[in-house]
Amino acid sequence: MKPIDTTRWSEGKVTALRQWTEALYSVQVQADVEPFQAGQFTKLGMVIDGEFIERPYSYVNPPGARTLEFYFVTVPDGPLTQKLTGLHNADTLWVKRKAAGFLTLAEIPPARHLWMLATGTGIGPFLSILQTAEPWNRFERIVLVHAVRFAAELSYRETIEALREQHPGQLEYIPFVSREDTDFALSGRVPAAIVDHSLEQAAGLAINPDLSQAMICGNPAMVDETSRILQERGLLRNRRRTPGHITVENYW
Ligand SMILES: Cc1cc2nc3c(=O)[nH]c(=O)nc-3n(C[C@H](O)[C@H](O)[C@H](O)COP(=O)(O)OP(=O)(O)OC[C@H]3O[C@@H](n4cnc5c(N)ncnc54)[C@H](O)[C@@H]3O)c2cc1C
């Protein structure tokens, strides 16, 4: 194995590992990283069987926080996630110093309403953004949609509740649970709920290109399908050269 390049990688120390469900975890780590923008991702790395394995993960914490946080799901036979779950306090977790990615508010054109649509661990970058001042100053209303299979997978509810209390009337949190019935979440999937307008009814807001910006993160099938449905509603993909309304990040 080549030596780890410490100009690019910071030797972080784990300060906490929180288990939410059998497969969902958050890891907190202290590491010396370069400034990043809320919504960006960095890479985490570990030496596994003599090999350095690195994977991208979104920051959950806002920029400037002393402790870095990452939210991940274990993947069966996934080389890195199988090892992340065995971390203990004070263990080494390498963090790439320089962050990357365009799922940031700097990329989002002005609008009245911001829709943040996440599946599973894709909620992470939105939590980072919502813990900064910018979205609250820029958007009248923000809708945070979190789509999961089981209600127990709706992590970070205390964080979201605290944000709702800090910004009364500005944040709508809409959970979707697809594989069990609940008395509080929408059932089924996000694209279908856009088609039949049940998402807009739940939010009390219409989605249209004059009002809305949408950020979508997580499972690529959901990202593609939601993006396609939003395009049928007149929203356009947001690109640097041709600004639009839909900004996406795929996790695989
Ligand atoms: C820009 C970017 C940001 C990412 N941020 C995160 C994050 O914040 N949290 C996170 O858990 N993952 C995130 N990922 C995925 C992450 O990098 C790893 O792929 C994942 O943690 C699995 O690592 P692994 O080595 O165990 O398995 P891998 O060999 O990397 O993955 C094996 C397979 O697992 C599936 N998979 C990967 N990630 C997920 C996931 N999040 N949910 C469900 N299935 C998945 C895919 O089918 C993938 O092909 C991100 C990926 C990208 C490209």
The ligand as an SDF file (V2000), in Angstrom:
LIG
                    3D

 53 58  0  0  0  0  0  0  0  0999 V2000
  -21.5440   12.0860   -4.0390 C   0  0  0  0  0  0  0  0  0  0  0  0
  -21.8390   10.9150   -3.1480 C   0  0  0  0  0  0  0  0  0  0  0  0
  -22.1880   11.1280   -1.8220 C   0  0  0  0  0  0  0  0  0  0  0  0
  -22.5110   10.0420   -0.9990 C   0  0  0  0  0  0  0  0  0  0  0  0
  -22.8940   10.2770    0.2760 N   0  0  0  0  0  0  0  0  0  0  0  0
  -23.3060    9.2310    1.0430 C   0  0  0  0  0  0  0  0  0  0  0  0
  -23.8070    9.4410    2.3740 C   0  0  0  0  0  0  0  0  0  0  0  0
  -23.8370   10.5880    2.8720 O   0  0  0  0  0  0  0  0  0  0  0  0
  -24.2490    8.3590    3.0690 N   0  0  0  0  0  0  0  0  0  0  0  0
  -24.2060    7.0840    2.5320 C   0  0  0  0  0  0  0  0  0  0  0  0
  -24.6410    6.1340    3.1980 O   0  0  0  0  0  0  0  0  0  0  0  0
  -23.7220    6.8630    1.3010 N   0  0  0  0  0  0  0  0  0  0  0  0
  -23.2690    7.9040    0.5590 C   0  0  0  0  0  0  0  0  0  0  0  0
  -22.7470    7.6490   -0.6790 N   0  0  0  0  0  0  0  0  0  0  0  0
  -22.4950    6.2470   -1.0590 C   0  0  0  0  0  0  0  0  0  0  0  0
  -21.1310    5.8290   -0.4360 C   0  0  0  0  0  0  0  0  0  0  0  0
  -20.0760    6.5130   -1.0790 O   0  0  0  0  0  0  0  0  0  0  0  0
  -20.8360    4.3210   -0.5250 C   0  0  0  0  0  0  0  0  0  0  0  0
  -21.0200    3.8760   -1.8350 O   0  0  0  0  0  0  0  0  0  0  0  0
  -21.7070    3.5010    0.3930 C   0  0  0  0  0  0  0  0  0  0  0  0
  -21.5730    3.9390    1.7580 O   0  0  0  0  0  0  0  0  0  0  0  0
  -21.3640    2.0180    0.3540 C   0  0  0  0  0  0  0  0  0  0  0  0
  -19.9760    1.8380    0.5460 O   0  0  0  0  0  0  0  0  0  0  0  0
  -19.3620    0.3740    0.5460 P   0  0  0  0  0  0  0  0  0  0  0  0
  -17.8670    0.4720    0.3650 O   0  0  0  0  0  0  0  0  0  0  0  0
  -19.7980   -0.3270    1.7910 O   0  0  0  0  0  0  0  0  0  0  0  0
  -20.0110   -0.3160   -0.7030 O   0  0  0  0  0  0  0  0  0  0  0  0
  -19.9200    0.1160   -2.2600 P   0  0  0  0  0  0  0  0  0  0  0  0
  -19.1110   -0.9100   -2.9660 O   0  0  0  0  0  0  0  0  0  0  0  0
  -19.4390    1.5330   -2.3800 O   0  0  0  0  0  0  0  0  0  0  0  0
  -21.4440    0.0950   -2.6670 O   0  0  0  0  0  0  0  0  0  0  0  0
  -22.0830   -1.0930   -3.0600 C   0  0  0  0  0  0  0  0  0  0  0  0
  -23.5030   -0.7970   -3.5220 C   0  0  0  0  0  0  0  0  0  0  0  0
  -24.2950   -0.3380   -2.4280 O   0  0  0  0  0  0  0  0  0  0  0  0
  -25.3890    0.4760   -2.8720 C   0  0  0  0  0  0  0  0  0  0  0  0
  -25.3690    1.7540   -2.1220 N   0  0  0  0  0  0  0  0  0  0  0  0
  -24.3380    2.6510   -2.0210 C   0  0  0  0  0  0  0  0  0  0  0  0
  -24.6710    3.6900   -1.2370 N   0  0  0  0  0  0  0  0  0  0  0  0
  -25.9340    3.4680   -0.8100 C   0  0  0  0  0  0  0  0  0  0  0  0
  -26.8100    4.1930    0.0380 C   0  0  0  0  0  0  0  0  0  0  0  0
  -26.4440    5.3670    0.6230 N   0  0  0  0  0  0  0  0  0  0  0  0
  -28.0550    3.6930    0.2530 N   0  0  0  0  0  0  0  0  0  0  0  0
  -28.4260    2.5150   -0.2980 C   0  0  0  0  0  0  0  0  0  0  0  0
  -27.6180    1.7740   -1.1080 N   0  0  0  0  0  0  0  0  0  0  0  0
  -26.3910    2.2390   -1.3650 C   0  0  0  0  0  0  0  0  0  0  0  0
  -25.1670    0.6520   -4.3600 C   0  0  0  0  0  0  0  0  0  0  0  0
  -25.9560   -0.2820   -5.0700 O   0  0  0  0  0  0  0  0  0  0  0  0
  -23.6890    0.3360   -4.5230 C   0  0  0  0  0  0  0  0  0  0  0  0
  -23.3710   -0.0660   -5.8230 O   0  0  0  0  0  0  0  0  0  0  0  0
  -22.4370    8.7310   -1.5090 C   0  0  0  0  0  0  0  0  0  0  0  0
  -22.0440    8.5270   -2.8330 C   0  0  0  0  0  0  0  0  0  0  0  0
  -21.7610    9.5940   -3.6530 C   0  0  0  0  0  0  0  0  0  0  0  0
  -21.3800    9.3320   -5.0900 C   0  0  0  0  0  0  0  0  0  0  0  0
  1  2  1  0
  2  3  1  0
  2 52  2  0
  3  4  2  0
  4  5  1  0
  4 50  1  0
  5  6  2  0
  6  7  1  0
  6 13  1  0
  7  8  2  0
  7  9  1  0
  9 10  1  0
 10 11  2  0
 10 12  1  0
 12 13  2  0
 13 14  1  0
 14 15  1  0
 14 50  1  0
 15 16  1  0
 16 17  1  0
 16 18  1  0
 18 19  1  0
 18 20  1  0
 20 21  1  0
 20 22  1  0
 22 23  1  0
 23 24  1  0
 24 25  2  0
 24 26  1  0
 24 27  1  0
 27 28  1  0
 28 29  2  0
 28 30  1  0
 28 31  1  0
 31 32  1  0
 32 33  1  0
 33 34  1  0
 33 48  1  0
 34 35  1  0
 35 36  1  0
 35 46  1  0
 36 37  1  0
 36 45  1  0
 37 38  2  0
 38 39  1  0
 39 40  1  0
 39 45  2  0
 40 41  1  0
 40 42  2  0
 42 43  1  0
 43 44  2  0
 44 45  1  0
 46 47  1  0
 46 48  1  0
 48 49  1  0
 50 51  2  0
 51 52  1  0
 52 53  1  0
M  END
$$$$
